[in-house]
Amino acid sequence: MHPLIGNLDSLKISELENKINDLTRKYFSTQNFEVQQQIVMALDSYKSELSRRQQEEYNKMMVSRNKDLDKLINVN
């Protein structure tokens, strides 16, 4: 987690994606290695949060999916 990035819970998924795109663009526009390293740390924080949220959404979808189709396939 980047020390200057606060709580990311208040950001929407689209806002996280916008931040990632913006930081990626900034990473490639600078030649300063130290700045690039700071951007990488920030990117890791945003990507980690996005990944966590996507995993939560996937888990919710798997729990609430229609399980009737599972009964149609009987492999014996």
N, C-alpha and C positions, 0 to 999 in steps of 0.2 A: 504494500500500500504506500502510495506516495504521501509524504508527510504533510503536504500542503492541500491535499484533497480531503474535503470533509466527508460527511455522510452522503452516500449516493442513493439512499432509499427514496429521496424526494424526487429524483429524476425519472422521467418516463423512459421506456425502452427506446423510443425514437430520439430522445435527447441524448441518451448514451451513445447511440449509433452516430449521431451528428458530432458529438465530442470526439469519438474515435476517428471519424473521417477527417475532422479539422486537425487533430493532432498528427495524424499520418501525413497530411499535406504539409504541415509545418516541419515535420521531421525531415522530409525530403527537400525542403526549401532552404535549410540551413546547412552550413558546412562545419559549424562549431561542434566538436565532439562532445563537450560537456553539456551543451544544450540538448544535443541528441539523446544523451544518457538520461537527462531529466524527463524528456518527452517519453522515452521508453518506459520509465517508471510510472508515469502518469497513464500511458496507454495500457500497461499491465493492470492497473487498478480498474480502469473502465472496462476492459475486456473481461476481467475476472467477474465483475458485477454483472455484466451482460450475460456471461455464461451461466452464472448462478441462477439468474432469473429465467433463462431459457430452460434450464434443467428443472426448475420448479414448475414451469408451465407444462413441460413434457410429463412430469410425474402426475400432475393434476389430470392431464388428458388420459393417461393410462389408467388411472383409478376410475375415472368417470366414463370410460368408453363402453360401447355396447358389447356386452359379452355373449350375446345370443349367437353371434357368428362363430364363436369358438366351439359351440356344440354341433355345428353343421359338419365340421371336419372331424372324422373319427378314423384314426389311423390304428389299425390292429392287425 
